[in-house]
């Protein structure tokens, strides 16, 4: 078992070095698009690994790289959605009992866009959310808009930070970006919850005043 894990670890490291090598290639932009697309449905390495060195090498083109990465990721997410929509349900039923599927499906029915957005922003594997979005029939337009907003926010944050601070910000991004993304999601959800509670109280007060 340990030999298998060690072999998988070495394989991932090899793929990681291969992805990073495109930062010094004339085909770096095309590779970034392809990797962002593939990562959203099956590829194990996130596009940030290539986006960061590309932005550092050409800070003047950082926003362009972020746009390429975002578009590739969203298109890949659509492919992942299609995989889940037309082939995921039979596999899911083969591997899991209806009792285990039901609560996950209820989660997607309730949160819909939020589930996709959280997957796009946080370090959780985005491909799981794109395929699951198809399996549980998340509204496709909502899925695309949520993907565009979440992935765009993540990749453009990297690009803007590098444009502003250059190489010194690299360690900060690599160490803290995932935690910052999670914090942003928490604050965003909290903000909507507060607004919702405010509207709820206002509606209740209005209804009470009408009765009196």
FENBELDA-V301830 format. One line per field, one symbol per residue. phi: phi as a letter, one per 40 degrees, with the letter a starting at -180 (. if undefined). burial: + if it has 9 or more other C-alpha atoms within 8 Angstrom, else -. A space follows every 10 residues. Layout:
phi = ???
burial = ???
This chain:
phi = .ccccccccc cccccccccc cccbbcbccc cccccccccc bacccccddc dccccccbdc bdcccccdcc cccccccccd dcdccbaccc cccccbcdcc cdcccccccc cfcccccccc ccccdcdccc ccdcdcfcdc ccdccccccc cccccccdcc ccccbgddcd cccccbdccc cccccdcccc cccccccccc cccccccccc cc
burial = ---------- -+--++--++ -++----++- ++++++++++ +-+-+++-++ ++++++--+- -++-++++++ ++++++++++ +++++++++- -++------- +---+-+++- -++-++++++ ++---+++++ ++++++-+-- -+++-+++++ ++++++-+++ +++--+--++ -++---++-- ++--+----- ---------- ---------- --
